Amino acid sequence: MTGDGINDSTAMKKANVSVAMGSGTDVSKDVASIVTIVVLILMDYLLPVTGTMALWIDLLTDIGPATALALDPAVPNIMLRRPKKPEEKILKRTIWELIFWSGVRTTIIYTVIFHIGLWMGGYGVAKAMVFTAIVLHTFTRICVVRTIDGLSIMANKLVLATYASSLVLQAAALYTPLRSLFGVEPLPLTG
């Protein structure tokens, strides 16, 4: 649901996804799930990962690989696992701790990568390094989850194909005129 006025706020509040238009009233902005991505795009020059980059990352790492993962073979011995009790929480304390420490670790790593990029070639290179690290990190997460589930990375060749195409597209984002859209510099190919 999209809207810009107070008359749209009820429908926007009930919608799964609502977008307040740029000139909207404060009421419609308050109930909207998404106020506008335009603000992020306008802040492209301030943030290491911009709204445009976030959309690109989402396209590369979610659409193809997620579709390919849906075609994964069954996890070995899945039917031997005990079912969860209905009253058992899905997100237990250990899961929350894992999410928290993973977030802390990832933030530290991306911050270090950003500062190395600043040292290597300035702000444009630093943005490119973080941008690319996020895309590469997705594949690492896929490998870790597959290992936990007892699946080989080779169990689904479509995952590898979609990831390879993502890497080609990421290279295009860095080494073609497309890079001006993201405000990055090409990464040096030699040390």
Summary of the structure (lengths in Angstrom):
residues: 191
radius of gyration: 20.5
end to end distance: 50.0
largest distance: 58.8
contacts: 504
relative contact order: 0.11
helix: 65%
strand: 3%
